[in-house]
Amino acid sequence: MLVSQTLALVASLIKPGVTTMQLDKAAETFIKENNALPSFKGYKGFPYACCISVNDAVVHGFPTNEPLKDGDIVSVDVGVYKNSFHGDSAYTFGIGNITDEEKQLMKVTKQSLYKGIERAKHGGRVGDISYAIQEYTERQHKYGVVRDLVGHGLGRQLHEEPQVPNYGKRGTGAKLKEGMVIAIEPMINMGTREISQDEDGWTIRTLDGKPAAHYEHTICIQKDKADILSSFKEIEAAEKENAALWSDY
């Protein structure tokens, strides 16, 4: 999936001294070179190809010309429109020497995504996904689960029904049907679940200034288990290779 390849490109470039604006431009160029369009650019007026959110920014962050620093954590959300359909995925990167607490937040958030996907089966309910994510992140690990932002259906439109919250009750919400395509995207805060919005009208931050993590897969509902259409495999490989190149930074 092109959206995963784009995030893998970001993974190969991200390091201290690089700006998020450079990452955004590289991603947009790559998407267009592959005969596709960045889904986010122009969507409700959003001016960039990627949402790039640093540290206490949860989602919808604007790329900037400020260089990334050792110790930053960076969530990159990418949408791609190709062959009349949208793909959507997000990944959080740790830059250099991040804290053990931040590593744990990222690990748990990524794991919670797969716990949600495990519950995404034909005949189930959206609430089954929501409950699995909340149970793992909030009840087991005491993190804040953002309530105001949700995952979503997608296809010919970037955001379609149903909404897919990261909290909820089992057996509630829209019924999951074979062939349905949804984006599941846990947005998890180290501290409070409460958020604020910057004056730019887009960037969402944690209210207490603590870091947040965000991972997202596009999946297709099947009878026994979901088909994960996006992939982290190439992202993780590029991340590992890149980290080895500047580990002595």
N, C-alpha and C positions, 0 to 999 in steps of 0.2 A: 504494500500500500504506500502510495507516494507520501502521505502524511508522515509515516514512520521513517521513510528515507530522509525527509526534510529534517526531522528531529535528530536523526543520526548525523546529518551534516552539522547541525548546531552543536551536537556533542563533540564533534571532532575539532570545533573551533573555540569552544568556550574555555576561558582561562583568565587569570588575573591580567589586567591591562586591556583586555578586549572590551569594547562598549556593547551594550545591548542593541544600539542602533546598527552597529556593524553586523551583528547576528541577524537582525531583522532583514537588512538589505540582502544578505547572503541567502537567507531562506526564500525571500521573494524572487530573487534571480533564479534560484534552483527550481522553484515551482513553475515559473514561466518557461524555463528551458525544457521542462518536461510537458509542455503543451497543456498546462493547467493554470488555474487562477487561485490566488489566496482568498479563501472564503471570507476572512474577517475584514479585509480592506474595503472600506466603504459600507460595511454592514452597520446600518443605523448610525452612520457617520464615523465609525471607528477608522482612524487614519493610517493604520499600519497593517502589515501582513501577519504579525504575531502579537500575541499578548505575552509580555515578558515581565514577570513580577518578582521583585528582589526582596528577600528577607521578610519584613512584616507585610509586604503586599501579597494578598491572597491570590487574586486573579485580576485580569483585565488591565494589567500594567502597561503603560506606554514605554516603548524603547526610548533610551536617552543616550546622550554623548558622554555620560559619566562612566569611567572605566570600572570594570568589576574588580573586586579586591579579594585577596585570600580570606577565606572564612565566610564569604557570601553564600547564601543558598538562593537558587534562581529557578523559578517555575516558568517553563516555556509551553504555551498553548498554541497549536497550529491547526488551521482548517484549510482543506484543499478541495477545490471544485474541478472535477474532471469527468468527462463523459456523462454530463447531466446529473451527477451525484456528488454529494459532499462527504468528505471524511474528516474526522476530528480526533485529535489525540493531544495529550499533555504529559510532560515529564519534569521532575524536579531534579536539578543538578546541585551537587555540593562542590564549591570551588576551593580546592586545596584543603586546608586544615580547619574543617568545621568541627563543632563540639560533638561530644558523644550524645548529648541530648538532641541535637539536630539530626544526627545520623539515625537515632531511634525514631524520631518523628517521621522522617522520610521512609524508613523501613516499614513502620506500622501503616502509614498511609498507603504505600504501594501494596502491602499485603491485604489491606482492607478492600482495595479495588478487586482483587481476585476472589475474596470472600463474597463480595457482592455478585460477581460474575457467576460463581458457583450456584447462586440462587436464581439465576436468570434462565428459567426453563419454561417451555410451553405449558400452559395451564396454571402457572403460578401468578403471582401478583407483584406489582412494582414494590409494594410494601415489604415483600420478602427480601428484595435487594437492599432496600433502605435500612431495614432492621439489622441485617448482617453487618453492614458497614458501621452503623451506630453502636451496635453491641461490642464490636471489636475495638473501635477507636475511643469511644466515649466511656463505656461502662468498664471495659477491661484496662484501658490505658489512660483514662482520665483526661483525654484531649477535648478540645472544643470543636464540635461539628457545626460548620456554618449552615444556618437554616435558610438564609435569604437567597441562596444561589443553588441551582440544581442541575443534574444531568438532564438529558432530553432525547427525544426521538430525532432522527435525521434521515435524509434521503435526498429528494430533489430540492428541499429547503434545508437550510442550516439548522434551524430549530423547529422541530415538529412535536406534536403530542406523541407519547405522554411525557409529562415532566417526571424526572427520576430523582427525588430527594435523597440525601444521605442520612436521613433519620426517618423513623416511622414504625408502624406496627405490621407484623406478619399478617398475611391474608387480607390486606387492604390495598386500595389503589387500583389502577388500571390492570386489566388482565393481560398477561403476556401470551403472545400468539406466535406460532412458528412463522419465520420469515420477517418478523418485526426487527427493525434495526434501531438500536438505541446507543447513546453515549453515556457511559457510567463514569462519573468523575468526582471522587472524594476530594473535598476541600477541607483540610483538617488543620486546626490551629493548636499550637503548643499550649496556649493558655485559654483565655475566654473564647467562647463561640461568637461573641459580639464583634461587629465590624463597623467601619466608617467608610465614606467615599470621599476621595480627593476632589478638589475644585475642578479638575479636568473632566469631571462627570463620568469617569470610567473606573479609575484605579480603586480597588477595594483593599482596605488594610485592616489588620487586626486592631481592635480598640485598645488593647493593652501594649501594643508595640512588639509583642513576641512573634517569632517566625511562624510561617504557615507552609504547608506542602500541598501539592496538587498533582494527581496522576489521573489519566483518562484513557480509556480504550473505547473504540467503536466495536460493537458486537452485533451478531445476528442471532436471534432466538431460534433454537432448535428443540426437538422433542426431549432429548436426554441431557444435552449440555450445550451451552452457547458456543458459537463459532466466533472466535476473536479475530476481527478483520484487520485491526492495527497490530503492531508488534513492537515489543521493547527489545527484542534480541539484538537487532543491529544498533540500536541506541546504546545499549549496555556494552556492546563490543567496542564501539567508537569511544565511549566514555572511558573505558579501561585503557585503551591504546593511547588516548590523549593524555590521561593522567600520568601514564608512565613516561611520557615525553618531557613533562615539566614538573615531575615530582620533587626535583631539587630546586624549584623556583625560590 
